[in-house]
Structures are given as structure tokens and as C-alpha cells.
Amino acid sequence: MTLQVEEFRKDYERVVKGMYGLSVEEASPFQLYNALGAYVKSFAGEHWSRTKTEYEKKQVKQLYYFSMEFLPGRMLKSNLLNLGILDVVREGIEDIGLDFHSIVQAEEDPALGNGGLGRLASCFMDSIASLGIPGSGSGIRYRYGLFQQRFIDGHQVEVPDNWLRNGNVWEVRKENKAVNVRFGGQVYMAEQKGRLIPVYENTRTILAVPYDTAMIGYQNELVNNLRLWSAEIPPEDYVHYSSISAQQEVNQLTEVLYPDDSNYEGRILRLRQEYFLCSAGIQSIVRYYKKLQLPLTMIAEKVAIHINDTHPALCIPEFIRILIDEEQLTWEQAWESCKKVMSYTNHTIMQEAMEKWPIEMLKAEVPRIYQIIEEINRRHIEKKLPLYGEELTYQTAIIREGVVNMAHMAIIGSHSVNGVAQLHTTILKNEVLKPFYEMYPTRFNNKTNGITQRRWLQLANEELTQLIDEKIGTAWKKKPSELTILKGFVNEDETLKQLEDVKLRNKKRFARYVKEKMDITIDPNAIFDVQIKRLHAYKRQLLNALHIISRYLEIKENPNAAIQPRVFIFGAKAAPSYLYAKQIIKLINAIAELVNNDPDVGDKLKVVFVENYGVTLAELIIPAADVSEQISLASKEASGTSNMKLMANGALTVATLDGANVEIRNYVGEENIFLFGLTSQEVYEYYENGTYSSRQIFESNPRLIKVLNTLIDGTIPDIQEEGRVIFDSLVQYNDEYFVLKDFEEYISVQREVDELYQDKQAWYRKSLWNIANSGPFSADFTIMRYADEIWKIDSQMPEIEL
Ligand code: 26W
């Protein structure tokens, strides 16, 4: 569909008037945004309904991507881009004399996720639609997103994220598609017509109402669906909800996202959320399938269900429950279908993040589901015991020591288990899930994560996009592998200079934000060194902080020495209950306070910890980054995805050989990445020998002694007990994530960074080389592999071969 500027202007002015009774000059930025959103939604509506009809008519196989988290970011520009009307609309808006940017900024950024896992789900939604794959997302419409982060005296303070305050123009409430979800009570089996059927008593029923959002494909006229479920009191059931507490229980269910991305919390409410999503989602899938009038035993030919980490793993017993209790299939039929339909991605090897629900909790909350899990477990043990013996079989049990191990259930109940980077998958096979790998070697596979260049390059970095277009044309936008053509330009001085100019402008833009929001002046000619990700000990923001202290001390000792100026930029939220992570935030803010205000330091060293890091801020920071910090302890970061976004925007990576960094290294070559630190193998050797001694490292390294002493000797005036706690964690308690071990190499690799930056040409040659090698990390490739190898679903676009 082509749209003319004039036509748009008229339509838009009419929409604003219709919605608000105001002229465009009178409307507020939010009203202008909302009207534009409504306009875009109706523009896409045609494709949305056509896509749905086509899928149904052709009876295509469809994917359902279940995730407790989605982090879509603002949708206005992304939808305009994908509809192919971004330029026309922007021009029209500016012709009227309105400020497009302020309209864009009036949109809330829906923070319905914690970090990498949620953002990955949203990149996947974009790729699935853009590749023409019939698939939808299934999630929860949290009333409050991830808390907003404020700093008060350098401490993190959490503020509720009331993202729906002004409504949400993108969603469509589908009350007619609501389903009931049952909780609690008792269940027993009774015979009816020769079959055992469950009889429930004292259960509570909660209504699950779906809200649908269009997932618009990139200029392919195809629109998929993201379905987010919200809990409500069933209208016909108000008698059971006469008490305030019963009403509150329902309202609480989809009220907030759990703000913890690493520590599994065995909270009953979280379990209810998980079951709520699974039950509502599976019911709606089965209802749709039944419309097709095909036998239920063939459901696996039309349906693929993907479980994003174990959080939605109750899909497995819920699927069985519906097929046997409500559709009268036999256990064997239901189980065979289940395995064919389900696939599971593991996103972490951190033991503390592994979901294990107490038996008693499951029994009380979802008694029928617990019975089914018991039966899955019983049959698993019965079948595997004679084949694998006691030890291995019991290691793989779903129910053990009073808890239900969700990862075990996810593996046993599906046909595919994947890790999210080569190294991560190897570690799953050889260490974390070893017994399962022995049992089901063909089930394991790798799907390295990816990112959507549409949001992270085309939208976030328009200037770089334009430069790339000038050099290699625009085909890379549909075929990211074509970015390799840029390799032909690494020896062209003019191109490198243009790249430098683009980077400088992006740095200036970020510097303006920092000046305005934080009143810190940063020099765009300094190196912008960026670490953006959740705050966690294993990600080692602390190592970065120690490096900053070390530089600070050097400047103080020798204030007149020539030194390459650097700005250290952090963005990170800590889980509200993760005290140590919060102490590290406080430490970094205290270091910032010290160095940013020390006249000896001036422009040589600045520290900027942005408040409330999320998708929207990432879009501003990433294009401005020179250095990408990917410094987790090897083996701990499953993949990482900011590493991919930053490299695609021309940052050079300082990295350990962890997660997808290994693959980045393989593509760019050792000369084009700054590697340091232990390998994952060495880390595992330390674990086996138990020979790590951080104190020994501390005592034998004078620089470390000086740096760590600043934590406890008053050098950093704004910290109190945080300094001592952090010092002790490193020296006294043997430094769980080997920060001290990797410190010296980190310092020395950072010196190489400074040296290289002296030669701008050499720097931008590597920068361009990184951009040119970022194509393989497109989520489009990742999704093609999922669709082809796991889901067995075809693209609806004839030109796309999976
Ligand atoms: C149960 C609490 C909880 C909640 C979320 C535990 C664990 C999680 C996620 C698995 C955390 C997460 O986001 N993991 C990240 O997933 C990314 C996408 O695959 C990877 O790139 C990151 O390396 C991984 O940390």
C-alpha cells in the first residue's frame, strides 16, 4: 500500500479531530501520539485480518511462543517502519509543523520483562512476522511492568511502572475469546461411561481475558499476533467473589511482573501466574484447532508450542490434561502429541535460577496438574530404569526431594531442548544436563540468539543505516548477510571517516541527554565505554568498577600524564531483593560522584550510570558506544545479546570467552576483539580442584591491594558498609566469580584499547569490520533455524527459504 504525504496529513488531522475534538495544533504530544497510533493500527488492521483468514483457510501449521516476559519497546516507529510508511508519516507530521520526536517520546515503553530473555522474545516476534512465519506470542498483560529505577543518594529506589495509566492504543481487548482457569480445591477421579474423569470441588475460577497486539512484518503485508492475558473475576461467578480478599486475589494475579531475573523465588503468586498463562494459552490453542475440524490426534501437524525457559513449562501437563480430561484422548495419544508439539529453550546455567516448585504448593494450587506431573514422572522412571539403571534415572526424575524440577519436566515432555549459544549448549550437554544428554542425545541442539537489525540498526541508528545504504545498497535490510559486503570498504579512508562522523554525532546526541538529565558534561571525543545489562555478580560490573578505580588512582598519582579520556557508561537494574547487586550500584554511583567532581581528573575520566535502563535508553546508548563490555565470568552468561547490538553499531568488544562472545570472536577474528580472562574450561578446572584462592592473588598484586583498599579506607567518601561488604566478598569469601583472577589481564587489555584509539583509522577499520560481521547475529537467521529444525513450520513468503 502506498501512502502519499498529502493523503496522510488529511487523514491524520481527521483522526485527531475525531478522537479529541482538537486541531493538531491544539492537541498535546500524547494526544498526537495516541491518534497516530490509532491511525497506524487501522492501517495495519487490513493486513492483520487478512493474515488471520489466510492462516485459517490454508490450515497452516502455527507456532505459539509462550513467554512470561516480552520487552517490545516503543512500537510507533517500529510499526511505521515495518509498514513502510515511516518516511511519509514523518514528513507529513513535520509539514504540519509538529515535532515527530516528541510524539514518539509520548509512548510508554512496555517493560513486561526483566532483561535478555524478554527482549529476545520480542526480537523473535519481529523476525517471525518479518519472515512470514505463522506464529503468535503468548504472555501476560502485567498491570505494572518492571519497576522504574531511581537513584537517591546513589542507591537504587524502585517506583511502580504504571504503564497503562493512559491506556494502550496498540492492544485490542478480546472479551469474546476469554477462557476460565481453575485453581485450588480438591480433585478426585470418578468413573463415567467406563472412563475416569476428574471431579472438582471447592475450586476457584478466574477469567482470562486476552488482549491482542499486532506484530507487523517488515514490509511484507503480514501481521501476526501477540496475545497477552489478563485476570478478571468471571461475571457469572460474582457470588463467589463477594469478599474483598477474594476479589483482591484475582486482581493480584496479573498485577506485577516478578522483578527477579536470576533468583528463582518460590512464591505462590508466581506459580499461579505461570499456570494462568499456560492454561489460558493452551485452551485457546485447542479451541482454535477444533475449529479446523481435524482429529485431535493430529494436533502436532498444525501446532508447535515453544516454552521460553521453564517459566511456561506447565504447558506440558496442561496440554495433557485438556486432551485426556476434556477431549477424551488416551494417555498415550496425548503424550505422543505433547512431545511432538512442545519444544523448550534453556536460558541459564545458574543453579539459583532453576525453577523447582514444592510438591505441596502444586498440590494445593493445581491439584489435577500435580497428578498429571506425577504420572509423567512415574512413567518416565518406569521406562528408563531398566535401560539406564538407578543412578542416571533418578538424576533425571521430575519429582525428587519434595520438589518438582521444571527443567526436567520441560526436557522429558518435549522433542527439542536448545541452548542459546554454542558454548552454552556444550555446557548444557556436558555439565548441567549431562544425564539428559545421555538419555536423549538427539533432543539437544543449539540456537544461537540473535537481534533484529530493524530496531537496533535501522531505527536506533538512522545515520549509520544511511551510510550503509550509500555503500552497499539497501538489500541488507531484507538479507542481513549482505552486511559482509562492507568488508570491501575497510581500506577506504573516506568510508572510515564517514563512520567516525556518524559515531561522533551519535555520541553528541547521548552527551546532550546526559547533560540534560544528569547535569554531567561528557566529552564526545572521549572513548564511550558501555556496559548495559541487568546487574548481577556473574556479569561482573564490579570488575569494570575496579578498572575505573585503578585509572582514577593513576591519574591522581600522575595528574599531568597524557591519558586517553574515557567515559564509563552503565545501565543496569538490580532485583529489589538482591542486596549485593544494589551495593554495587551504590559503589559505582559513589565512584561517579568522586571522579566526576575531582578537578585533577577533568575530562580524562567520567562515570555515567543512567537511571532506569531499558529498551528505550538502549536505543540511545548503543549507537553512541565505542567499547562494548562483555566481561561475565566464562561459562556463566548463556549468550548475551547486548554484545550483538553493540557490535552491529560499530562498538569494539572487550570480552571474556563466554556465551555468544565466542562466536563473535570466530567471525571477527582475534585481532578485532579484545579478549581476556579465564576460559570456561579453566573455570571448571578450578571448581574441580578447589584451588582458587583470591586472597593469594590479592596479596601478591600491589595494584590490586591499592585498588581494593579504596573500598575501605575512605578514598570513596560516599560509601559506607558497601565498601566493606564488597571488599570482603572479594578477599575474605574467595571471590565467587573470579574477579581478582581476571583483573590484571583486564587492565592490560584496556590499555590496548586506549592505544588503538590513538589511531582513528585503525580503530574505525575494526569498527567497520565488526559491523560487517554482525549479519549472522540477525534474529532472522535464528528464527529460520527454529522454524526449520524445531517447529517444522514454513514461511508464507514464497521467496523465503528456511
Ligand atoms: C525464575 C526467575 C528467572 C527469571 C528470568 C530466572 C531466569 C530468568 C531468565 C532466564 C534470565 C535471562 O534473561 N537470561 C538471559 O537470557 C538471554 C536470552 O537468551 C541470554 O542472552 C542471557 O545470557 C541470559 O542471561
Residues whose N, C-alpha, C, O or C-beta is under 5 A from the ligand:
A	BS01	26W	G115 G116 L117 L120 D260 D261 S262 N263 Y264 D309 H347 T348 A353 V420 E637 A638 S639 G640 T641
